Amino acid sequence: MAGPPTCSSVRPALPHPSRPGQHSLEKEPSHLAAGPREPAFSTGVCPGVEGPILTMVPAWLLLLCLSVAQVFPEDRYAELNVEVPENYGGNFPLYLIKLPLPPEETEGKIVLSGTPGMVAEGLFAVDPESGFLLVTRALDREEQSEYQLQVTLETEDGRVLWGPQPVLVDVKDENDQVPHFSQFVYKFQLSLGTKSGIPFLFLEALDEDEPGTANSDLRFYILNQAPAQPSPHMFQLEPRLGALALSPDGSTSLGQAAEGPYQLLVQVKDMGDQASGHQATATVDVFIVENTWVPLDPVHVPENLKVPYPHPIAQVHWNGGDVHYHLESQPPGPFDVDTEGKVYVTEELDREAQAEYLLQVRAQNTHCEDYTEPLGLLVVVMDDNDNAPVCSPRDSPVSIPELSPPGTKVTRLLAEDMDAPGSPNAHIVYQLLNPEPEEGADGRAFELDFTSGSVTLGDALLRAGQNILLRVKAIDRGGAEGGLSSTCEVAVTITDINDHAPEFTVSQIEPVSLPEDAEPGTLVATLTATDADLEPAFRLMDFAIEAGDVEGTFGLDWEPDSSQVQLRLLKNLSYEAASSHRLVVVVRSMAELVGPGPGPGATATVTVLVEKQVPPPRLDQSYEASVPVSTPAGSLLLTIQPSEPLSSPLSASLPPPRLLWASGSPCSMTQRAGSASRRSLGRCAQPGPCRVPSLGTCTQCSWRPSTKTSRH
């Protein structure tokens, strides 16, 4: 069994089968003339139920279908589409499409509504017997291109039994409109110098047929040119756009003097490139005018100009018609051009930010195409003295050695001025602010060349270790009134040189006596030297014995960074070889000395006297003396003459009641009588100190001194 009815496309009008002389867009009255959408109801079909419904339908089921349709009217009825050709020339009414009305048993009236006024005028209607939507007279697409209708089945009290069913009626266009130009006569001024192929006039025409169809697809043509000289094809017309331009022949044929005018007969035709179609004509009068698009001289604009902005600076003019000016700046800058060709600067300029701008002004048609080559305009920003000189920063002080001669270069100040180079605004001179000459000084410490900024040493003496701050004023405009200035500062340090030789604090050392048996390493003397230089490296000293020590008996000992040196004995002394030594010690700077050499203070003289060491007397035999018991203490006992010529005579005397014994090892005793030291009168046999009471017996060895002198 067949399924639900389907929608048909546009069909030619056919006689209605039930009414002779009537026409319909349906092939068969039993099918829908709509798109491929499923209707909510069709004859013998209940929505939502597949397949046909039996002829004997229960009443409750029919009521259920009607209630569902009323609850969901918008969702259940798909829009029906039908297309009607405009200006239909057949019989009316014209049946358009069969509506999917419910079964005839459903009582109610058909209500048609939609586009305001159309139903009221009786333009559309529904045949209640066949259920067809019909139109009663011809439609005009240019008057209205479509109609929105809807059909419902309602009770007398307005309750909707079925529907609403939307229907869209499209009016199909036919080529019933003749295109026409926007003007009957076009007049245009064409400037000499216009490039070929660049449209100077765009023809406009209108066709009121449906846009996007062949009926409104327009083409433009040149039918005639008068005069035909110097070339019959001076102009070209783009068929689709209606863009009128000079042809290559026309561009080369136009002379430098004005010619013309030229009159063109132009045509517009619809139906695209087809031979058929409607057409219309118009006249174009082209007047040839002189070329006013001439090069521009450079424009000078002061920076920081205080005027209202935008401020005009130049004027361009394209003599042809329908021109639009466009300006470009390289680099980008605050410039603009108006519709009259006036070029403006829109804000203050800063020469230090940008000294020059190259502008390009273009004369263009409405499609932004250049009629001719752009004009170049050079804008030069004039300098204003708005920048003070700026001194170059210095990371470290300038070092100058002391004792440098006058004229020695110290530094050169390099102040920069951002104003125009070579102009008075950038002409800088210099003025020394300090240091000022000291009172009573013969000259200045520094000299300044006011034009170059070169600083040199003056006549004043500078001392090592001085830190001087030079302050120099840099003034533009050559120091003239109104010039801007800034202060430059340069730190100068006077560095030390090794111009002082070290000197001893004492150049003559008092004689030093050393015993002949002094041991090597004995300290003889300590000498101290000083150096007036400041640099530690220049204060390092070297010492040497320059004279008086041929045998190398003496040596010097000092630390590398010390200013003191020790004179020491290196070898044994000999009184017989030399009873005295006169040593000359010299001090030198370890760094190379600058200037005068060492003075007298660089040497020191040390005199060393050698003391003769006298050996003790040698006793070759024993001596005895008898002393009465009553002899008083201190009495002379005997005198011994030594055999060595250098030895002194020995004497013995009676000691006082108490003997002073010196301990020794082995045990020995020495008796001191008065101020003379005497050898002991005896020796005990025990090692270690003797413990002998006055004239008593040694408690260790039981030795008892006797009054007899003996040598042991």
Secondary structure, DSSP 4 states (H G I P E B T S, - for coil): ---S--B------EEETTEEEEEES-SSTTSB-S-S---S-BTTB-TT--SPPPSS--HHHHHHHHHHHHHSHHHH-PPEEEEEETT--S-SSEEEEE-----TTS--EEEEEESTTTTTTTSEEE-TTT-EEEE-S---TTT-SEEEEEEEEE-TTS-EEEEEEEEEEEEE--S----EES-SEEEEEEETTPPTT--SEE--EE--SPTTSGGG--EEEEEEEES--S-TT-EEE-TTT-EEEE-HHHHHH--SS----EEEEEEEESSTTSS-S-EEEEEEEEEEE---------EEEETT--S-SSEEEEE----SSS-EEEEEEES--SEEE-TT-EEEE-S---TTT-SEEEEEEEEE-TTS-BSSPPEEEEEEEEP-S----EEPP-SSPEEEETTPPTT-EEEE--EE--S-TTSGGG--EEEEEEPPPPTT-SS-SEEE-TTT-EEEE-SS---TT-EEEEEEEEESGGG-TT--EEEEEEEEEEE--S----EES-SEEEEEEEETTPPTT-EEEEEEEE---SSGGGG-EEEEEEES-TT--EEEE--TT-SEEEEEE-S---TTT-SEEEEEEEEEESSPP-SS---GGGEEEEEEEEEP-PPPPP--S-B-----TTPPTT-EEEEE--SSTTSPPEEEEPPPSS--PPP-SS-B---EETTEE---S-B-SSSS-----TT---TTT-----S-B---
